[in-house]
Amino acid sequence: MTSFDHHRRPLVIGIGGTTRAASSTERALGFALRGAQEAGANTRLFGGTFLHSLPHYAPEQAHRTDEQLELIEAVRHADALVIATPGYHGGVSGLVKNALDTLEELRADERPYLDGRAVGCIVTAYGWQAAGSVLTSLRSIVHALRGWPTPFGAGINTLETRFDTVDTCSDAKVVDQLATVGQQAAQFALAFNAHGTAAAAPPAGNALKETQPARLLHAV
């Protein structure tokens, strides 16, 4: 797809992986983030090792670890996200869900949770059934966090597709699908930021016409 050249490159945060080093989930996420880079974004990855360092999120506790604060601050400044989870027993993994639960700390922000941000969704599973059902579940979680799931989400059957190294995948079609997820997240961020800039400074005498789309966008 066409790359974008804006004054400020959007930041796309990747969250995903498993407790296993070099997991297919984390490698799939890497392909998606490279797609976001190709579309004009900067990216940052919070992989399985980092997610495993997060304590269980306990909202009643005031103290947050350095790792929790690092994730919270990164997402707070993100323009879009890509989330990748394995399908465990028909659901999102506890590791990834705990990271998303930690984003409850964004509830009181001016831009709460994932408001106004596109979120690409990726699921890896050992079979097609879990890939489909968990992708639907992950999108529901994104909706609950006020994010906008990208139109395209990738469900990957690791029974058929292998990620032997960080840069290799046995199925070229899967590579294209993952790139599309990242590209759509970045493209939404670029378009949304451009729209927000225009809406923030409407031409004189035409403020109503220019600001109505912004209000409608948030109301959808």
Secondary structure, 3 states (H helix, E strand, C coil): CCCCCCCCCCEEEEEECCCCCCCHHHHHHHHHHHHHHHCCCEEEEECHHHHHHCCCCCCCCCCCCHHHHHHHHHHHCCCEEEEEEEEECCEECHHHHHHHHHHHHHCCCCCCCCCCCEEEEEEEECCHHHHHHHHHHHHHHHHHCCCEECCCCEEEECCCCCCCECCECCCHHHHHHHHHHHHHHHHHHHHHHHHHHHHHCCCCCCHHHHHHHHHHHHHC
